[in-house]
């Protein structure tokens, strides 16, 4: 679901980024005024879980792949505003260091995965867990919310992809950016997310939430969290990091994430596209330190683990620094 560089026009990217600005401002203000200091540092842990979840690629018959995001999970534990910040920072890190998602399309990716996904998923979860509810109902609500959230995010991405050829094309009718219209982009995105990828989101969200409810229930109760209560989370995160090479088993490229050199031969429309859109040929190209989560000189599996360690460490450090440089809010929930 990461929209790469040059798949959306610069004007589309500008509009999507502008749409995210008030969301980011609201989220930062909400976290500053309502989240206890120790939970601000926990945003980094949530971001780390999301970062790692997105490294576990899941294959879909036909040669494409997808992944969970974990935005609803973070929203349940820390609130949707904290989830928005967590996923946004994770997406920025992925784009800058690993080439996963574009810099110009950063606003669009955040709109889909850091806004639509966690806010919708959390709203559904809250509507189903009013009052005292059983753990089974809580997990069911989390799974349903996460499923709805990731599919809504995928639908938004499909729309963003699909409007490009109608709005931006040359005099010969060739698309300048994403070449596939809504009739192709919507089913291509939604089939995978309504089935395999949506199931992966449910499993990740409900599985980690069940673990938290058993080992660190205060996270869900919005109360203070002690260091000892966070140890199981770090243990789980470490286990997931060791297992990330499983994400390499999924062959193929996620739909809509082909490189400029690949898209001419893509046959999503039934036959090979036959050309590379001019906006991709002449668009922004950013070199990253660890392209596709690889590390020069290391086997793919070890490079993937090292990339996960780097990403997780940076996210935890960033939010710990943020927590240490702020004052306690006047009140907290």
C-alpha positions in Angstrom: 0.0 0.0 0.0 3.1 2.3 0.0 2.6 4.6 -3.0 6.0 4.9 -4.6 7.6 8.1 -6.0 6.1 9.4 -9.3 2.9 7.3 -9.2 0.9 10.4 -8.3 1.2 13.8 -9.9 2.9 16.5 -7.9 -0.4 18.4 -7.6 -2.1 15.3 -6.2 0.8 14.9 -3.7 0.4 18.5 -2.7 -3.3 18.2 -2.1 -2.9 15.0 0.0 -0.1 16.6 2.1 -2.3 19.7 2.6 -5.1 17.4 3.8 -2.8 15.8 6.3 -1.5 19.1 7.8 -4.5 19.7 10.1 -4.6 16.1 11.1 -0.9 16.2 12.1 -1.5 19.5 14.0 -4.5 18.1 15.8 -2.7 14.8 16.7 0.4 16.6 18.1 -1.7 18.9 20.2 -3.9 16.1 21.5 -0.8 14.0 22.5 0.8 17.0 24.1 -2.2 17.8 26.3 -3.6 14.4 27.1 -1.0 11.7 26.9 1.1 11.0 30.0 4.9 11.4 29.5 5.7 7.7 29.9 3.1 6.9 27.2 4.7 9.4 24.7 7.8 7.2 24.7 5.4 4.2 24.1 4.4 5.8 20.8 7.9 4.8 19.6 7.2 1.2 20.6 3.9 1.3 18.7 5.6 2.8 15.7 8.2 0.0 15.9 5.5 -2.7 15.8 4.0 -1.0 12.8 7.4 -0.8 11.1 8.1 -4.4 11.7 4.6 -5.5 10.7 5.0 -3.8 7.3 8.2 -5.9 6.7 6.2 -9.2 6.8 5.1 -9.4 3.2 2.3 -11.8 2.5 1.9 -13.4 -0.9 -1.2 -13.3 -3.0 -1.9 -15.7 -5.9 -0.9 -13.9 -9.1 2.5 -12.7 -7.9 1.7 -9.6 -5.8 2.3 -9.1 -2.0 0.9 -7.0 0.8 1.3 -6.6 4.6 -0.4 -5.5 7.8 0.1 -2.0 9.2 -1.0 -2.1 12.8 -2.5 1.4 12.9 -5.7 0.3 14.7 -3.6 -1.6 17.3 -1.7 1.5 18.2 -4.9 3.5 18.3 -6.4 1.0 20.8 -3.4 1.2 23.0 -2.5 4.9 22.9 -5.3 6.7 21.0 -5.9 7.4 17.3 -3.9 10.7 17.4 -0.8 8.8 18.8 -1.3 6.2 16.1 -1.4 8.9 13.5 2.0 10.2 14.7 3.5 6.8 15.1 2.6 5.5 11.7 3.5 8.9 10.1 7.0 8.8 11.5 7.4 5.1 10.6 6.4 5.9 7.0 8.8 8.8 6.9 11.7 6.6 8.1 10.8 3.9 5.5 10.8 6.4 2.7 14.0 8.2 3.7 16.2 5.2 4.7 14.7 2.2 2.9 13.0 3.6 -0.3 9.7 2.1 0.8 7.1 4.7 -0.3 7.9 8.0 -1.9 8.9 11.4 -0.4 6.5 13.3 -2.7 3.7 10.7 -1.9 4.4 10.8 1.8 1.3 12.9 2.5 -0.9 10.5 0.5 0.6 7.4 2.3 0.0 9.1 5.6 -3.6 10.0 4.7 -4.3 6.4 3.9 -2.4 4.5 6.6 -1.9 7.1 9.4 -5.3 8.8 9.2 -8.0 6.8 7.6 -6.8 3.4 8.9 -6.4 4.2 12.7 -9.2 6.7 13.1 -11.8 4.4 11.4 -10.5 1.3 13.0 -10.5 2.9 16.5 -14.0 4.3 16.0 -15.4 0.9 15.2 -13.5 -0.6 18.1 -14.8 2.0 20.6 -18.4 1.6 19.3 -18.3 -2.1 20.1 -16.6 -1.9 23.5 -18.6 0.6 25.5 -18.9 -0.3 29.1 -17.5 -3.5 30.6 -16.9 -6.1 27.9 -15.2 -9.4 27.8 -11.8 -10.0 26.4 -13.3 -12.0 23.5 -15.5 -9.1 22.6 -12.6 -6.7 22.8 -10.5 -8.8 20.5 -13.4 -9.2 18.1 -13.9 -5.5 18.0 -10.2 -4.9 17.4 -10.1 -7.4 14.6 -13.2 -5.9 12.9 -11.9 -2.4 13.3 -8.5 -3.3 11.9 -10.1 -5.1 9.0 -12.3 -2.1 8.1 -9.4 0.3 8.6 -7.0 -1.4 6.3 -9.6 -1.9 3.6 -10.7 1.8 3.8 -7.0 2.8 3.5 -6.5 0.5 0.5 -9.7 1.9 -1.2 -8.3 5.5 -0.7 -5.0 4.4 -2.3 -6.9 2.8 -5.2 -8.8 6.0 -5.8 -5.5 8.0 -5.7 -4.0 5.6 -8.2 -7.0 5.4 -10.4 -7.7 9.1 -11.0 -4.2 9.7 -12.4 -4.6 8.6 -16.0 -7.8 10.5 -16.4 -6.3 13.7 -15.1 -2.7 13.6 -16.2 -1.8 12.3 -19.7 0.0 13.5 -22.8 -1.4 14.4 -26.2 -1.2 10.8 -27.3 -3.3 9.7 -24.4 -0.5 8.0 -22.5 -0.6 8.4 -18.7 2.1 10.6 -17.2 1.9 8.8 -13.8 0.0 5.7 -12.6 -1.4 4.3 -15.9 -4.3 2.3 -14.5 -7.7 3.8 -14.2 -10.3 3.1 -11.5 -11.7 0.0 -13.2 -8.3 -1.6 -12.7 -6.9 0.0 -9.6 -10.0 -0.6 -7.3 -10.3 -4.4 -7.9 -6.5 -4.8 -8.0 -6.1 -3.2 -4.5 -9.3 -4.4 -2.9 -9.2 -8.1 -3.8 -6.0 -8.6 -1.9 -7.0 -6.5 1.1 -10.5 -7.9 1.4 -9.0 -11.3 1.6 -5.4 -12.2 2.6 -4.0 -8.8 3.6 -7.1 -8.0 5.7 -6.8 -11.3 7.4 -3.1 -10.5 8.2 -4.2 -7.2 9.7 -6.7 -9.0 11.9 -4.2 -11.6 13.1 -1.6 -9.0 13.9 -3.9 -6.7 15.7 -5.8 -9.2 17.7 -2.7 -11.3 18.4 -0.6 -8.5 19.7 -3.6 -7.0 21.7 -4.2 -10.4 23.3 -0.6 -10.5 24.3 -0.8 -7.0 25.8 -4.0 -7.7 27.7 -2.3 -10.7 29.3 1.1 -9.1 30.0 0.7 -5.3 30.2 -3.1 -4.6 30.7 -2.4 -1.1 32.0 -1.6 0.0 28.4 -5.2 -0.7 27.4 -6.6 0.9 30.6 -4.9 4.2 29.8 -3.1 4.2 33.1 0.6 4.6 33.9 2.9 1.9 32.6 6.0 0.8 34.5 9.2 -0.4 33.0 8.6 -4.0 34.1 5.3 -4.0 32.3 6.9 -3.0 29.0 9.5 -5.8 29.1 7.1 -8.3 27.5 6.5 -5.9 24.7 10.2 -5.5 24.0 10.6 -9.3 24.1 7.8 -9.7 21.5 9.2 -7.0 19.3 12.7 -8.6 19.5 11.1 -12.0 18.4 9.4 -10.3 15.5 12.6 -8.7 14.4 14.3 -12.1 14.3 11.5 -13.5 12.2 11.3 -10.6 9.7 13.2 -12.7 7.0 10.0 -14.6 6.6 8.8 -11.5 4.7 11.3 -12.3 2.0 9.6 -15.6 1.2 6.8 -13.7 -0.5 7.9 -13.3 -4.1 6.7 -10.6 -6.4 6.0 -6.9 -6.0 2.9 -5.3 -4.3 0.5 -4.0 -6.8 1.3 -0.4 -7.7 4.8 -0.5 -6.3 6.8 -1.5 -9.4 9.9 0.4 -10.3 10.0 2.6 -13.4 12.0 -0.2 -15.2 9.3 -2.8 -14.4 6.1 -1.1 -15.2 6.3 -1.2 -19.0 6.2 -5.0 -18.8 3.4 -5.1 -16.2 0.3 -6.9 -17.4 -2.3 -5.8 -14.8 -4.6 -4.7 -17.6 -4.4 -8.1 -19.3 -1.5 -7.2 -21.6 1.8 -5.5 -21.1 1.6 -1.8 -20.6 4.3 -1.3 -23.3 5.6 2.1 -22.1 6.9 3.9 -19.1 4.9 7.0 -18.1 6.9 10.1 -18.6 6.4 11.3 -15.1 8.1 8.2 -13.8 11.0 8.5 -16.3 11.6 12.1 -15.5 10.4 12.2 -11.9 12.1 12.4 -8.5 14.6 9.7 -7.8 16.0 9.4 -4.3 18.9 7.2 -3.3 18.5 5.6 0.1 21.0 4.0 2.5 19.3 0.7 2.7 17.2 0.2 -0.5 14.5 -2.4 -0.1 15.7 -3.1 3.4 19.0 -4.5 2.1 22.5 -3.9 3.5 25.4 -3.9 1.1 27.6 -7.0 1.6 25.1 -8.9 3.7 22.9 -11.8 2.6 19.3 -10.7 2.1 18.0 -12.3 5.4 20.7 -10.6 7.5 20.2 -7.3 5.8 16.5 -7.5 6.5 17.2 -8.1 10.2 19.7 -5.3 10.4 17.2 -3.0 8.6 14.6 -3.9 11.2 16.9 -3.3 14.1 17.9 0.1 12.7 14.3 1.2 12.0 13.0 0.0 15.4 15.9 1.5 17.3 15.5 4.9 15.6 11.8 5.0 16.3 12.2 4.2 19.9 15.0 6.7 20.4 13.0 9.5 18.6 10.0 9.2 20.8 12.0 8.7 24.0 13.7 12.0 23.2 10.4 13.6 22.5 9.1 12.3 25.9 12.1 13.6 27.8 11.9 17.1 26.3 8.3 17.8 27.2 6.4 18.8 30.3 3.7 16.7 31.9 0.2 17.7 30.5 -2.1 19.5 32.7 -4.4 16.4 32.7 -4.3 13.0 31.3 -6.7 10.2 30.4 
